[in-house]
Amino acid sequence: MANYDILDEKYYLSQYPWVKPALDAGIIKSGREHFEKFGQAAGLTKISRYFDEQTYLAQNPDIAPLVRSANNPNAPFATGLDHFIKFGYEEGRRRVSPDYDEAFYVANNRDLQPFIQNGTFKNGYQHFIKFGIRDGRFGTSFLEPEYLQKNPDIRPFVESGALKTGREHYFNFGKNEPNRSATFVGSSGNDILTGSGVGNAELIGVEVGLGTGNGFGSGRVYESDGSNEFDTLIGGSGRDTFALGEENITSRGTPLGSTQFYIGPGFATIRNFTKGQDTIQLAGAISLSESYLDIFSVFPINNGRDLAIQTKGFRNPRNGVPSISDSDTIAIIEGGGNLTLNQLPSSPAFTFLIG
C-alpha cells in the first residue's frame, strides 16, 4: 500500500512552480493530489528535503533494475521514489538522503529506541519524517538548526526551497567561506567526527539536543557527558575547536556554570590538531587566582609522541569538597607530545580555550 508520509507539499510546490496555477484555478485541490494523480507516474521526485533519488538508487542497488529507463521501458516503477512510496518506506528502507543518517539519528535520540524496538516505528527515519523535523530534531551530526540560526542570510533560501537544508549550503558553499562556522555533534556512544571547512568548525563528541526553556542562550541541551564514551575528533583544514567541556550561558549572557565532558571512564582522541590554529575547549570553575593549569594536567605520553589532558581533581569552590577525581584522562592529542598549550586571553569565565 502506498505511503505518502514523506511528501512535503510546500517543498513540492516550490520545486515544481508550474503546478500552482492549476491549484489556484481549482483544477486540483492540493499538491499532493497533483503528485498522486500525475507527478508520481511522470517521474517527479522532488517531494521532500529528506529524499534524494540518486542517493536512494545508489544505496539500494536492488532497486535500480526495477526503474524505467530508455533501455528498460517496461520496468515496474517510474522512479526510485515511486518504489519507495509503494514499498520502500513500509519495508523500513532508510538510506535515502545525504541529509539523514539512521545510525546517528537513533543514537542521538535515545528516547526513540524503545518505540523502534516495540514496532511503533520501523526505524528512526519514520519518526524523523512524521515528528522529528517538526520538533526541530536533526538527521546528521551537522547541527542544522543552529547553523540556520547563526546564518539568517541562508534561511530564506532554505525556506523557499532553493536549498534543501543548511547542511547542503554548508557543504556546497559555506565550508569555503572563512566567515562561516559549523558545529558537528556526536551521541552517547562512540563517535568519529571530522571537521570540515576553512572557517571555524566545532566538534562536540557527546549527545546534544536543542531545547527551550532551559535558560541557555544557545538552546543546547547536553544529553550525555562523555562518560563511557571513546570519541575520535578529527580536525579539518580550517580552525577547529575540540570541545571537552562547555560553558552554560543564560539567555541574558550571564555565565551560569560549566559542563565538563569525559569525566570518569572514557575520553576523546584528538587528531590533526594544528598548533596556532586549533583550540581545545575545557570547562571548570576556578577562582580569580587560578588558571586552567591549576585544575588540569597536560603532559606527553607514548614516548613523547602524544599529549594527555587529565584532571587534577576539581573542588567545589563553596565548600572545598572534591567533586571530580584526580588523574582522570579526558583527552589524548595524537602527535601533540611537543605541544605547549596556553590559555588564550579571550577565555570565558568557566571555559578555557587553549592552543
C-alpha positions in Angstrom: 0.0 0.0 0.0 1.4 3.4 -1.0 2.5 5.7 1.8 2.9 9.4 1.3 4.2 10.4 4.7 7.4 11.9 3.2 5.5 14.3 0.9 6.2 17.9 1.9 3.6 19.8 -0.1 5.2 23.2 0.4 8.5 21.9 -0.8 6.9 20.0 -3.7 5.2 23.2 -5.0 8.5 25.2 -4.6 10.3 22.6 -6.8 7.5 22.5 -9.5 6.0 26.0 -9.5 4.1 25.3 -12.7 1.7 23.2 -10.6 0.5 26.2 -8.6 -1.6 27.8 -11.3 -3.7 24.6 -11.6 -4.0 24.7 -7.8 -5.1 28.4 -7.8 -7.6 27.7 -10.6 -9.2 24.8 -8.6 -8.3 22.2 -11.2 -6.5 20.3 -8.4 -7.2 20.6 -4.7 -3.6 20.2 -3.4 0.0 19.5 -4.4 -0.4 16.0 -3.0 -3.4 15.4 -5.3 -1.3 16.5 -8.3 1.5 14.3 -7.3 -0.7 11.2 -6.7 -2.6 11.7 -10.0 0.1 12.9 -12.3 3.5 13.7 -10.8 4.4 10.2 -9.4 3.8 8.5 -12.8 5.5 11.3 -14.6 8.8 10.8 -12.7 8.7 13.8 -10.4 10.9 13.1 -7.4 11.5 16.3 -5.5 8.8 15.9 -2.9 10.9 16.1 0.3 14.1 17.7 1.6 15.0 14.3 3.0 14.6 12.1 0.0 17.1 12.1 -2.8 16.6 10.0 -5.9 20.2 9.4 -6.7 21.1 8.5 -3.1 18.2 6.0 -2.9 19.2 4.2 -6.1 22.9 4.2 -5.2 22.3 3.0 -1.6 19.7 0.4 -2.7 21.2 -1.2 -5.8 18.5 -3.9 -5.9 16.0 -1.1 -6.9 17.8 0.3 -10.0 16.9 -2.6 -12.4 13.2 -2.1 -11.5 13.1 1.6 -12.5 12.0 2.5 -16.0 14.6 3.9 -18.4 15.2 4.2 -22.2 16.8 0.8 -22.1 14.2 -0.7 -19.7 10.9 0.9 -20.7 8.7 -1.8 -19.1 10.2 -1.8 -15.6 7.5 -1.6 -12.9 8.5 1.7 -11.3 8.7 5.2 -12.7 11.4 6.2 -10.3 13.2 5.1 -7.2 10.8 7.4 -5.3 7.9 5.5 -6.9 9.3 2.3 -5.4 9.9 4.0 -2.0 6.4 5.2 -1.7 4.8 1.9 -2.7 7.1 -0.4 -0.8 10.4 1.0 0.5 9.0 3.2 3.2 7.0 0.4 4.8 9.9 -2.0 4.3 11.9 0.2 6.5 14.5 1.4 4.0 16.3 4.5 5.3 19.3 5.1 3.1 17.5 7.8 1.3 19.3 11.1 1.6 22.7 12.7 2.4 20.9 14.8 5.0 19.8 11.8 7.0 21.9 9.2 8.8 19.9 6.5 10.5 22.7 5.3 12.9 23.3 8.9 14.1 19.6 9.8 14.5 18.8 6.7 16.6 22.0 7.1 18.7 21.4 10.8 19.2 17.7 10.3 20.2 17.8 7.5 22.7 14.2 8.2 23.7 13.1 6.7 20.4 14.8 3.3 20.8 12.0 1.6 22.8 9.5 2.7 20.2 11.5 1.2 17.4 12.0 -2.0 19.4 8.3 -2.4 20.0 7.4 -1.7 16.4 5.7 1.7 16.8 8.3 2.9 14.2 10.1 0.7 11.8 13.1 2.8 12.1 14.3 6.3 13.1 13.6 7.7 9.6 9.9 7.1 10.0 9.9 9.1 13.3 12.1 11.8 11.7 9.7 12.3 8.8 6.5 12.2 10.9 7.6 14.1 14.0 11.4 14.8 14.2 11.5 17.5 11.6 8.6 19.4 13.1 10.2 19.1 16.6 13.5 20.6 15.4 15.5 17.4 15.5 18.3 17.0 13.0 19.2 14.0 10.9 23.0 14.0 10.8 25.9 15.1 13.1 25.7 18.5 11.4 23.9 20.8 13.9 21.4 22.0 11.3 19.0 24.2 13.4 21.9 26.1 15.0 23.5 26.7 11.6 20.4 28.3 10.3 20.0 30.4 13.5 23.6 31.7 13.2 23.3 32.3 9.4 20.0 34.1 8.9 21.0 35.1 5.3 20.7 31.4 4.4 17.3 30.7 5.9 15.3 32.4 3.1 16.9 30.1 0.5 16.1 27.0 2.6 12.5 28.2 3.3 11.9 28.9 -0.4 13.3 25.5 -1.5 16.3 26.9 -3.4 18.3 24.9 -0.9 17.2 21.7 0.8 18.9 22.3 4.1 21.5 24.4 5.8 23.8 21.3 5.6 23.5 21.4 1.8 24.5 25.1 1.8 27.5 24.4 4.1 29.0 21.5 2.2 28.4 23.2 -1.2 29.3 26.8 -0.3 29.7 27.7 3.4 32.7 25.5 4.1 34.7 27.6 1.5 33.8 30.8 3.3 36.1 31.8 6.1 33.4 33.7 8.0 31.1 30.6 8.2 31.2 28.3 11.2 29.6 24.9 11.8 29.1 22.5 14.7 29.3 18.7 14.5 27.9 16.7 17.4 28.0 13.1 18.5 25.9 10.7 20.5 26.0 8.9 23.8 28.1 6.1 22.2 31.5 6.1 20.5 31.6 8.6 17.6 34.0 9.7 14.9 33.6 13.4 14.0 35.6 15.2 11.3 35.8 19.0 10.9 35.2 20.5 7.5 35.6 23.9 6.0 38.1 26.8 6.0 36.3 28.7 8.8 35.5 27.6 12.3 34.4 24.0 13.0 33.3 23.0 16.5 33.5 19.2 17.3 31.4 18.0 20.3 31.5 14.2 20.7 28.7 14.0 23.3 25.0 13.8 22.6 23.5 17.2 22.1 19.9 18.3 21.7 18.2 21.6 21.2 15.6 22.7 23.7 13.7 25.6 25.0 13.0 26.8 28.5 16.5 25.9 29.9 17.7 29.5 30.1 20.7 28.9 27.9 21.1 31.3 25.0 22.3 28.6 22.6 19.4 26.3 23.3 21.8 23.4 23.6 21.0 20.5 26.0 23.9 18.1 26.7 22.1 14.8 26.9 25.3 12.8 27.7 28.5 13.9 29.4 31.1 11.6 27.7 31.3 9.1 30.5 32.0 5.7 29.0 32.4 7.3 25.6 35.5 6.9 23.5 35.2 9.5 20.8 37.5 10.5 18.0 37.6 14.1 16.9 39.5 14.8 13.7 40.5 18.3 12.7 40.0 19.6 9.2 41.8 22.3 7.1 40.2 25.2 9.0 40.1 26.5 12.6 38.8 23.7 14.7 37.6 23.8 18.3 37.7 20.5 20.1 35.1 20.7 22.9 35.9 18.8 26.1 33.5 21.0 28.1 31.1 23.8 27.6 30.2 27.0 29.5 26.5 27.4 30.2 25.2 30.9 29.4 21.8 32.3 30.5 19.6 34.0 27.9 20.9 37.3 29.2 24.5 36.3 28.6 25.4 35.6 32.2 27.7 32.6 33.0 25.7 30.0 34.8 28.3 27.3 35.3 30.0 24.7 33.1 29.6 21.2 31.9 32.8 19.1 31.8 32.8 16.1 29.4 34.6 12.7 29.7 34.6 12.6 33.5 35.1 9.0 34.6 35.7 6.2 32.1 36.0 7.4 28.5 38.0 10.1 26.8 38.3 11.9 23.4 41.1 11.1 21.0 42.0 14.3 19.1 43.7 14.0 15.7 45.1 16.7 13.3 45.4 19.3 15.9 47.2 22.3 14.4 49.1 24.5 16.8 48.4 28.2 16.5 45.2 27.5 14.6 43.1 25.0 16.5 41.8 25.2 20.1 40.9 22.9 22.9 37.9 23.9 24.9 37.9 22.9 28.6 35.5 23.8 31.4 35.6 24.1 35.1 35.0 26.7 37.8 38.2 28.4 39.0 38.9 31.3 41.3 40.4 34.6 40.1 43.8 33.5 41.3 43.8 30.2 39.4 44.4 29.2 35.7 43.4 26.1 33.8 46.8 24.6 34.9 45.5 24.5 38.5 42.8 22.0 37.6 44.2 20.2 34.5 47.4 18.4 33.9 48.9 18.4 30.4 51.9 16.1 29.7 53.4 14.0 26.9 52.8 10.2 26.8 53.6 7.3 24.5 57.4 8.1 24.4 56.6 11.8 24.0 54.6 11.3 20.8 51.1 12.2 22.2 49.8 14.6 24.8 47.4 13.7 27.6 45.0 16.0 29.3 43.9 14.9 32.8 42.0 16.5 35.7 43.7 17.4 38.9 40.6 16.9 41.0 38.1 19.7 40.9 36.8 21.1 44.2 33.5 22.8 44.9 34.5 26.4 45.4 31.9 26.8 48.1 32.9 24.0 50.5 36.2 22.7 49.1 34.8 19.2 48.7 36.3 17.2 45.8 33.7 16.9 43.0 35.9 15.3 40.3 38.6 12.7 40.8 42.3 13.3 40.2 44.2 11.9 37.2 41.2 11.3 35.1 42.2 11.3 31.4 39.7 13.3 29.4 41.6 13.6 26.1 44.7 12.5 24.2 46.1 14.6 21.4 47.7 12.3 18.9 51.1 13.7 17.7 50.9 16.5 20.2 53.6 15.4 22.6 55.7 18.5 21.9 52.8 21.0 22.3 52.9 23.6 25.0 49.2 24.6 25.4 48.5 28.1 26.6 45.3 29.6 27.9 44.0 32.2 25.4 43.3 35.6 26.9 39.8 35.6 25.5 38.8 32.6 27.6 35.4 32.9 29.2 34.9 32.6 33.0 34.2 28.9 33.1 35.6 27.7 29.7 39.3 27.7 28.8 40.3 27.9 25.2 43.9 26.6 24.9 46.0 26.3 21.8 
